[in-house]
Amino acid sequence: MIVLLVIAVIILFDLGIKGVIENEEDSAFPKDVEGTGGFLVLRKCHNPGLPMGFLANHPQLVLQIPVIVTSAAAGILVCFLPQKGCRPQKLGLAMILGGSLSNLYDRFVRGYVVDYLSIRWKGLQKIIFNLSDVCILAGAVLYMAGELLTGVREKRLGGK
């Protein structure tokens, strides 16, 4: 099943990158990502909170909120799986789950999430993220686009 493959690839790839970053000396960072003309920068950041360090002083919430959100996404995906079509929603939810499970692994095993990318452009360079964060965001956009397209399609069919 493609959905499980997407989840597994995201988890393994992101955790692999995090492992490489963790094994590097702190003094090796920051460094430009080759081929990006300095637009992407590798950093080494241990984030004990939610995105951008939000709620870092509330470790129980930092564990509980992602578990609830991940469980909800998994439940929604289980509801979508038997349905024909709905590919954007299924793929979006798989991306969300892959990213959130990788970050949950970090939270429970390391006690923090390893963030390692930033964008060298205006004020964005202060935001440090990882592949899981990108997958969660892209998955949410894909899921919402699928829902919007489904709504438009149903409205069009219902109007005929």
C-alpha positions as CSV (number, residue, x, y, z in Angstrom):
1,M,0.0,0.0,0.0
2,I,1.5,3.3,-1.2
3,V,0.3,5.2,1.9
4,L,2.4,3.0,4.3
5,L,5.4,3.3,2.0
6,V,5.1,7.2,2.0
7,I,4.9,7.2,5.8
8,A,7.9,4.8,6.1
9,V,10.1,6.7,3.6
10,I,9.5,10.0,5.3
11,I,10.3,8.6,8.7
12,L,13.4,6.8,7.6
13,F,14.8,9.6,5.5
14,D,14.2,12.3,8.1
15,L,15.6,10.2,11.0
16,G,18.6,9.4,8.8
17,I,19.3,13.1,8.2
18,K,18.8,13.8,11.9
19,G,21.3,11.1,12.8
20,V,23.9,12.6,10.5
21,I,23.3,16.0,11.9
22,E,23.6,14.8,15.5
23,N,26.9,13.0,14.7
24,E,28.5,16.2,13.4
25,E,30.3,18.5,15.8
26,D,28.4,21.7,16.7
27,S,31.3,23.7,15.2
28,A,30.5,22.3,11.7
29,F,27.4,24.5,11.6
30,P,26.0,26.6,10.0
31,K,27.0,25.5,6.5
32,D,25.4,26.1,3.1
33,V,23.5,23.2,1.4
34,E,25.4,22.5,-1.8
35,G,23.6,23.4,-5.0
36,T,21.3,26.0,-3.4
37,G,23.5,29.0,-3.9
38,G,23.4,29.6,-0.1
39,F,19.6,29.8,-0.1
40,L,19.4,26.7,2.2
41,V,21.6,26.5,5.3
42,L,22.2,23.4,7.5
43,R,22.1,24.1,11.2
44,K,22.0,22.0,14.3
45,C,19.2,22.9,16.6
46,H,17.6,20.9,19.5
47,N,14.1,22.1,19.8
48,P,12.4,21.1,23.1
49,G,9.1,22.7,22.2
50,L,6.6,22.7,19.4
51,P,7.5,24.6,16.1
52,M,9.7,27.6,16.8
53,G,10.1,26.5,20.5
54,F,6.5,27.2,21.4
55,L,5.5,25.7,24.8
56,A,9.1,24.6,25.4
57,N,8.5,25.3,29.2
58,H,5.6,22.9,29.2
59,P,7.1,19.5,28.3
60,Q,3.9,17.5,29.0
61,L,1.9,19.6,26.5
62,V,4.8,19.3,24.0
63,L,4.4,15.5,24.2
64,Q,0.6,15.4,24.5
65,I,-0.4,17.8,21.7
66,P,1.5,16.0,18.9
67,V,0.3,12.6,20.1
68,I,-3.3,13.8,19.9
69,V,-2.8,15.4,16.5
70,T,-1.0,12.4,15.1
71,S,-3.7,10.1,16.5
72,A,-6.4,12.2,14.9
73,A,-4.6,12.2,11.5
74,A,-4.2,8.4,11.7
75,G,-8.0,8.0,12.5
76,I,-9.0,10.2,9.6
77,L,-6.6,8.3,7.3
78,V,-8.2,5.0,8.4
79,C,-11.6,6.4,7.5
80,F,-10.3,7.4,4.0
81,L,-8.5,4.2,3.2
82,P,-11.6,2.1,2.1
83,Q,-13.0,5.0,0.0
84,K,-12.3,5.0,-3.8
85,G,-10.4,8.0,-5.0
86,C,-9.5,10.7,-2.4
87,R,-5.9,10.4,-3.4
88,P,-4.8,13.9,-2.4
89,Q,-6.4,13.4,1.1
90,K,-4.8,10.0,1.6
91,L,-1.4,11.2,0.4
92,G,-1.6,14.4,2.5
93,L,-2.5,12.4,5.6
94,A,0.4,10.0,4.9
95,M,2.8,12.9,4.7
96,I,1.4,14.4,7.9
97,L,1.8,11.0,9.7
98,G,5.3,10.4,8.4
99,G,6.5,13.8,9.5
100,S,4.7,13.7,12.8
101,L,5.8,10.2,13.7
102,S,9.5,11.1,13.0
103,N,9.2,14.2,15.2
104,L,7.4,12.1,17.9
105,Y,10.3,9.7,17.8
106,D,12.6,12.5,18.5
107,R,10.4,13.9,21.4
108,F,10.2,10.5,23.1
109,V,13.7,9.2,22.5
110,R,15.9,12.3,22.4
111,G,13.7,14.6,24.5
112,Y,13.8,17.3,21.7
113,V,13.3,17.5,18.0
114,V,16.4,17.9,15.8
115,D,15.9,20.8,13.4
116,Y,18.5,21.3,10.7
117,L,17.3,23.6,7.9
118,S,16.8,27.3,7.5
119,I,16.2,29.6,4.5
120,R,18.6,32.4,4.0
121,W,16.0,35.0,2.9
122,K,14.9,38.1,4.9
123,G,13.6,37.1,8.3
124,L,13.1,33.5,7.5
125,Q,16.7,32.5,8.5
126,K,15.7,32.6,12.1
127,I,13.2,29.7,11.5
128,I,14.9,26.3,11.7
129,F,12.9,23.3,10.6
130,N,13.4,19.7,9.3
131,L,12.1,17.5,6.6
132,S,9.3,16.3,8.8
133,D,8.0,19.8,9.2
134,V,8.1,20.3,5.5
135,C,6.1,17.1,5.0
136,I,3.6,18.0,7.6
137,L,3.0,21.4,6.0
138,A,2.9,20.1,2.4
139,G,0.6,17.2,3.6
140,A,-1.8,19.6,5.2
141,V,-1.9,21.8,2.0
142,L,-2.4,18.7,-0.1
143,Y,-5.2,17.4,2.2
144,M,-7.0,20.7,2.1
145,A,-6.7,21.0,-1.7
146,G,-8.2,17.5,-2.0
147,E,-11.1,18.5,0.3
148,L,-11.7,21.7,-1.7
149,L,-11.6,19.8,-5.0
150,T,-14.0,17.2,-3.6
151,G,-16.3,20.0,-2.5
152,V,-16.2,21.7,-5.8
153,R,-16.8,18.4,-7.7
154,E,-19.8,17.5,-5.4
155,K,-21.3,21.0,-5.8
156,R,-20.9,20.8,-9.6
157,L,-22.5,17.3,-9.8
158,G,-25.2,18.3,-7.3
159,G,-26.1,21.3,-9.4
160,K,-26.7,19.4,-12.6
